[in-house]
Amino acid sequence: MFIEGARWDSTTHALGHSKPKELYTELPLIWLVPVADRKQPETGIYNCPVYKVLSRAGTLSTTGHSTNFVMYIELPSVDPESTWIKAGVAGFLALRY
């Protein structure tokens, strides 16, 4: 999985600002563990959209989401969520079609 607009900081284990001339960086493996009635954290995370490919556009399905959209993942962040939204940070499963 790759991320655009930010990078994963392995020392703080949170999102960090991109380094100069660095468009895409790799995200570490993510282990999805289902938890019943989990309370979503209100601060300290960024709900990062994940897409199949770089073109964020796709045809709309009956759910109203793009067929290119996969899911949201919660990434830890020291900065407020608005910082990453304004930067257009998103995850991708593949960098080529």
C-alpha distance (Angstrom), angle and dihedral (degrees) to the residues before:
residue distance angle dihedral
M1 . . .
F2 3.79 . .
I3 3.79 133.4 .
E4 3.80 129.3 -148.3
G5 3.81 124.8 -156.5
A6 3.79 96.0 20.7
R7 3.78 140.8 34.7
W8 3.77 137.2 -132.1
D9 3.81 110.9 -107.2
S10 3.79 106.1 -148.2
T11 3.82 92.9 -166.6
T12 3.82 96.0 56.9
H13 3.83 95.1 26.4
A14 3.79 90.1 -132.6
L15 3.79 141.1 95.9
G16 3.78 115.3 -71.3
H17 3.77 135.8 -174.4
S18 3.80 116.3 -85.2
K19 3.77 120.2 -99.8
P20 3.83 116.9 -118.2
K21 3.83 114.7 -75.5
E22 3.81 91.6 6.8
L23 3.81 109.5 126.1
Y24 3.80 102.2 168.8
T25 3.78 131.8 20.2
E26 3.77 132.2 -176.7
L27 3.77 122.3 -104.6
P28 3.80 118.8 -143.2
L29 3.79 119.6 -109.6
I30 3.78 112.6 -72.5
W31 3.77 121.1 -146.1
L32 3.80 112.1 -153.4
V33 3.79 111.7 -151.8
P34 3.80 117.3 -178.3
V35 3.80 114.4 -135.0
A36 3.79 123.4 -173.1
D37 3.83 116.1 -122.7
R38 3.79 93.5 -3.6
K39 3.81 115.4 179.8
Q40 3.80 109.7 -131.6
P41 3.83 114.0 -129.4
E42 3.80 114.2 -112.1
T43 3.81 98.8 -154.1
G44 3.76 137.5 27.8
I45 3.82 96.8 42.8
Y46 3.78 140.1 88.2
N47 3.81 118.3 -147.4
C48 3.78 96.4 -137.8
P49 3.82 117.0 -162.3
V50 3.80 113.9 -133.5
Y51 3.81 121.6 -151.7
K52 3.79 132.0 -171.8
V53 3.82 95.8 -126.9
L54 3.81 138.5 7.3
S55 3.78 95.7 -92.8
R56 3.76 99.7 84.5
A57 3.78 90.4 -163.1
G58 3.76 124.7 89.0
T59 3.75 138.7 146.4
L60 3.78 115.3 -65.9
S61 3.76 115.6 -110.0
T62 3.80 125.8 -152.5
T63 3.83 89.5 -88.0
G64 3.80 91.5 62.3
H65 3.81 93.2 -114.6
S66 3.76 125.8 114.4
T67 3.81 115.8 -99.7
N68 3.81 85.4 -126.8
F69 3.84 91.5 60.0
V70 3.81 115.2 96.0
M71 3.82 109.0 175.3
Y72 3.80 146.1 -59.2
I73 3.79 119.5 -92.2
E74 3.78 124.8 -162.8
L75 3.79 110.3 -125.3
P76 3.81 119.9 -173.0
S77 3.80 113.4 -114.9
V78 3.78 137.3 179.6
D79 3.81 91.6 -161.0
P80 3.81 121.6 69.9
E81 3.80 117.5 -90.4
S82 3.81 91.2 -112.5
T83 3.82 89.5 67.1
W84 3.80 91.7 62.3
I85 3.81 94.2 40.4
K86 3.82 90.8 55.0
A87 3.83 90.0 47.8
G88 3.81 90.8 52.5
V89 3.80 94.1 -125.2
A90 3.80 113.6 -175.6
G91 3.78 139.0 158.8
F92 3.80 126.0 -124.5
L93 3.78 132.9 -162.8
A94 3.82 93.5 -154.2
L95 3.78 134.5 18.0
R96 3.82 94.1 -153.6
Y97 3.79 130.5 48.3
